[in-house]
Amino acid sequence: MTSIREPVRPGLFLRRFYSVPLYLLVLWAGAASAQTNASKRLDKANIQRTSAAPSALAAQGVAEARLIEVYSLIGKGQSREALGKAEQLAQELPHFQLAQLVYGDLLAARTRPLAKLGDVPDTMAKAAPAVLNELREESLRRVRALRERPPADMVPAQFLQLSQRTRHAIAVDASRSRLYLFANTPAGLSLVADYYISVGKAGTAKDVEGDQRTPLGVYYITSNLDPKSLKDFYGSGALPINYPNVLDAKRGKTGSGIWLHGTPPNQFSRPPQATDGCVVLANPDLEHIIRTVEVRATPVLIAPQLRWVSPSASRTEAKPFEDALLAWRNAKTAGDVSQVLSFYTADFNSNGKTLAQWTPTLRSEMQKTQGRTIQLKDVSYLRWTDSADTMVATFGEVADGVRTGLTKRQYWIRQDNQWKIFYEGIL
């Protein structure tokens, strides 16, 4: 599902780019009579200071928090402290290639000025230019995502309403190579962690099998695969999502096997675009997500770029759809089949059944309610807007006086400023 960079053994990565053994670099650093201003040059070139405190980031990925602490020290001109922490990180995580690169830069900075991350002579960089460029981009993505934090108390615009039965939600921002994990609390969505991720080699907007793109849309985690059943390639485990979803199938998109999964034991992370379509995280980050989320109940939003809105703005945006959903429920309660059918599109499909083939099912459901008021319980709806404006609604449908009912998922589309259903199925 994903491509893999060549594993890096301790010291090998530095030798590859600096063409000298690690111990010689250490000797050069020790022989330097004075520190240069290379740290400041490095900061101005490619590493912007981050306001996020390392301690606040610890819960979001310990290794990344430590790397950002090194960046922060570089930005403050504290190169000696940065070098010590970078050395410790590189020794403890020899497979963390970006940490190795930063450590190498800090060693080299003791003897010469640096202009950018991974600043090596052109003749040396030609040995592995693609890897060097990937690591530079990974560094920029990590720092940017941590410097440009989501606005406080705001949520992704697609998360209009989540049932309290939905305890967590995931949003992926491909432009920042970032996965955001939310807890759904009585007070609303709360951002609890976020992690660096990799997506498809060809980017996003998956269309066909094998196009090496990560799909865009609203999905759900369908299962939790036992890591013992997986190859080491997938790391600590895998959480498949339901690509292609109903909207994807309607649009003729193909492919399968899109997972959130980890990395091999000898590799800490991937470049921003390195997979065959999956979303890949470092193993410690994936393990935290696996321990946290619920299978079949956790939505996974994958967007080219997230739009953050206030909860009040989200409620305002949701109002027209809420009105449509309530009107559909009222029509069904009233027992008027023709009125209910007016809420469905002409190309409606329910697991292969056309609207005409599915109508007897609708009639049967309405007859069972016998005019009793239908209640919609535990309602969630998530919006997806690209060339069309769509909504994924999940709810329990229960008639008054009845203890249990059906759990349904509907896909709606806005046509001529009216919301209509193009899929309905029972979960």
N, C-alpha and C positions, 0 to 999 in steps of 0.2 A: 504493500500500500504506500510505502514511503521510501524515498531514497535515503542512503546513509553515507555520511562522510567517513573517510578513513579514520579509524580510531587513533588517538594520540597517546603514546606512552609518556611517562614523566620525562621531561627534558627534550624529547624528540621534536616537539613543536617548536621549541626555541632554536634548536640546532638547525631545523629546516629553514627558518627565516633569518637567522643571524650567522649561520655557517660556522659557528664556533660552539664548543661544548659549554654547557651551563657553568661548569666550575671556572672556566676562563672569564666568563662574564662577571662572576662573583669576584674574582681576583681583580678585574679591572675596576669594578665598583669600589672595592676596598682600597685600591691604590689611588683613587681620585682624591686630589687634595682639597677640592671644594665642590659644593653642589652647583650646578648650572641653573639657569632659569627655565629649564626645559618643561617643568611642570606647568608653568604659566603658558608657555607656548602651546602645549598640548591642550590645555583648557580652552584657549581661544580658538583653536583650530576645529576640534571635533567634539569636545566633551563640555557640555554646558552644566553649570552647577545645578544641583537639584535641592529643592527646599524640603524634600521629604526626609525626615530623620531616619537613620538606619534602624533604630529601635522600633519605630512605628511600622517598618516594613518587614520585621522579622516573621510575622505570621503569614506574610504573603509569599514567602520563598526565602529561606535562610541564605542560600548561596547567592541569590541575586541581591539581597540586602547587604551582604558583605561586599559584593562587588561595587555596589553603589556607594558604600562607605569609602572604598578606595577612591572612586571618582571624586567624591566630596572632598577628601583630603588633598587630592591633586589640585582641585579647584581652589583650595585655600592656601596652596603653596606649601603644604606640609608633606613634602615628598618622602622624607625619611620614614614617617609614620605610615604613609601609603605603601611604601616598599615593603615594610614589615608585614603589614596585613595582606598584601598581595602575595607575598612569599608563602605565608601560612595557608592562604586559600588555594594556591596552586599546588602545594604539597598535599593538602587534604583531599582535593578534588583534581587529580591529575588529568581526568578526562574532560574537565571544563575548559575547552579550548580558548574561550574568550578571556578567562582568568589568566591562562598561560600567556596569552598575547600581551595583556596589560602588564603582567609581571616582567616580561621581556623588555617592554618599552621602558619601564621604570629602572631596570638595570642599565639599559643603554643610555638613559637620560643622565646617568651619573658621569658620563664621559663626553656626551655631545648633545647639542640642542635637537629637539624633535619638533616636527611640524604637524604631525597628525598621528592618530592611532595606528599602530602597526607601521611606524615610519622606518622603513628599511631601504637600503640602496636598491635601485631598479634591477640590477643584475641578480640580487638575491630574491627580490619579490617575484621574479619571473619563474622561480621554481614552483610556485603554487599560487598564481594570481587569483584564481577563482576563490580559493579558500580564504585568502586574505581579505578580498572584497566582501565576502559573506560575513566574516567576523566584524568588519567595520560596520556593515549595515546592521548586524545584530546589536552591536553596542549602541548605535544611534537610536534604534527602535526602543531598546530597553530604557535608555535615559530619557528619551522624549516622552514615553508613556508615564514615567514616574515624575517627570517635571510638569507635564501638562495633565494634572489630575482632573478627574471628573468633578464638575461643580458640586459643592456640598448640597446634600439633600435632594439631588436630582436623579432621575432614572432614565433608562433608554425609552425613547418615545414609543417603541413597539409594545412595551409592557403596560397595556391600558388597565387591565384588572387581573389579579391572580387570586384564586380561591385560597382560603386559609389551609385547605388540604394540600396545597402546593407549597411545600416548605422552603424550596430553593429554586433559583432560576440562574441560568448562565447566559451571558451575552459576549460574543466575540467581535472585536473590532479588528478587521484584517489590516487596515491602514496602519495600526499601531502594533500589530503582532501581539495582541493582548486579549486575554480571557478574563472576564469579570464575573465573580461569583457573588450572588445576592442571597441574603436570608429574607424570607417573607414573614415579617412580624406583624402583630396587630396594628402597629403604627405605620405599616407600609414596608416597601422594599428597603433593605439596608445593605450597602456594599460591605462585604466582610473580607474579601481577598481579591487579588488579581495577579495574573501570571503571564509571563512571556510564552508565546506559542509560535508554532510554524504552520504554514498553510501550503497549498499546492504549488508545485514548481511553476505552473503557468498562471498562478494567481487564483482568483475566485470566479464565481459565476459558472459553476459546472453545468454542462449541457449534455455531454455524451460520455459513454463508457470510455475510459482510458485517456481522457483529455487532460489529466493531471491538474485539474482545478478543484477547488473546494466549493461546495454548494453554498448558495446564499438563500436565506429564508428562515422560517420558524419550524423547528423540529423538536422531537422529544427523545430522550434516552430510552432505548427499548430493552436493554439488558446490561448485565455486568458479567463480562467474560472472565472465567477463572484463569489467572495468569499461568497456572500449571498446564493449561490446554493450549497455550500460545507459544510461539517461537520467541526466543530472546529478543528478536528484532522489535517486538512490540512492548518491551519493557515491563513495567509493573502491572500492566493490565490493559483493559480496553472497555470503553463504553460506546457501543454502537448507537447511532441515531437513525431515525426513520426516513433517510433519503432513499429513493425519491418519495416525497410526501404527496398528498393529493394534488396540490397545485403543480408540482413538478410533473406528475404523471399526466395531468391535463394538458400540459405544454409539450408533452412528448419527450421529456428528458429521460436519459437512461443512465445506467451505472448502479453500483451497489457497494456495500462494505465500507461506508464512511464511518469512521470511529474517532473518538477521542482516545488517544493511547500514548504510551510512554516511549522511551528510547532504550536502545540496547545497554547492557550494563557498562560497556566501555565508552559510552558517549553520553555527555551530560545534556546537550541541547543541539538543535538543528538550526540552520540558517532560516531567516524569515520565510523564504519560499523554498521548500525542500521536499515536500511530500507528494504523493500521487493523488491527493485529495483529502486526506485525513487532517485532523487538527491534532498536533503533537505537542506534548508538554514534557518538561523534565520529570523524571520519575517521582521525586518527592512531592512535586506539585500535583501530579496525577493521583498519587496515593491519598492526598488530603481530599481531593474532590470525590474519589471513590468512597471514602469513609463518610462523606457528608451528604451526597445527593441521593434521591430516591429514584429507583428505576420506574419507568413508565409514567412518572408524575412530574419530572423535571424538564421544563422547556429549555431548548438551546437555540438562541437567536444568533445567527451568523450574518453580519452586515459588512459591507465594504467600509463603512464608517458609521459609528454610532452618533445619534442625535440625542442629546440629553435635554430633558424638559422637567419642569417642576411637577409635583403630583397634582397641583391644582390645574395646570395646563393640560395634563394627561386626562383628568376628569372631564374637562371641557371638550377635548377632542373625542372622547368616548361617547358623549351624549347622543349624537345622531344614531350611532349603532345601537346603543342601549334602547333607544326608542323603537328601532326596527325589531330588535329581539323581543321586546315586550309586546309589540303589535302582533308578531307571529304567535307568541304564546296565547294572547287573548283570542285570536282567530281560532286557534286549535281548541281552546276551552269552549268557545261558542259552538263548536261542532260544524262549522261551515267549511266543507271540503274545498269548494271552489275558491273561497277566500284564502284558505291556507295555501292552496296551490299557486296562488298569485305571488307568493314569496319565493318561488323556485324558478331558476333559469330554465330556458328551453333545452339546454344541453346538460341538465342535471344528471348526475351519475351517482349511484350508490353501490359500490362494489360490483360494477358491471351492469347494473340494472338502469335502464333509462327511466325518465320521469313516469312514463305510462306504465312501465313494468313495476315501478316502485309504489305507485298510487294505492294499490290494494293494501300494502303494508301500512300506509298512512291511515287509510279508512279503518283498518283493524285496530290500530292504536287509539283512534278517536272513539270508536265504539266501546272500547274497554273503559274509557274514562267516564262514560255515561253522563256527560254534562258537568262533571265535577271540575272545579278549578284546578288547573295545572300549575304547579309551582316549579320554578327552576332553582335548584340548589347547587351550592358550591360552583358558582359560575366563574369561569376564566375566559378572557378573550385577549388575543394578541394580534396586533396589526402588522401586515407586511405590505409595503408599497414600493412598487417599481414601475413597470409599464401599466400596471393595474393596482387598484386599491383593494386589498383583501383582508379578511379577518378569520382567525381560527378560534372558534368558540367551543368550550368544553363545559358540560353541566350535567347534573342529575335531573331527570324529568319525573316528577312524582305528583300524582293526583291526590287531592285532599282526601283524607280518610284511609290512605294506603301507606303502609310503612316503607315499602321499597319501590324503586322504579328503575328505569333504564338510565345508564350513563352514556351520553351521546357526545359526538364531536361533529361539528358542522363547519364547513368552509363557505364563507360569504364573499361576494364580490360586489363592488359598487358600480352599477350601470345606470347611466342617465341620472346620477345623483340619488339613486335608490339602492338600498342594500338588498341583495338577493342571494339565496342559497344555491350553490352548485354542487355540494356534496353533503350527505348526512349518513352517519353510520353509528353503530353501537360498539362501545369499547368493551 
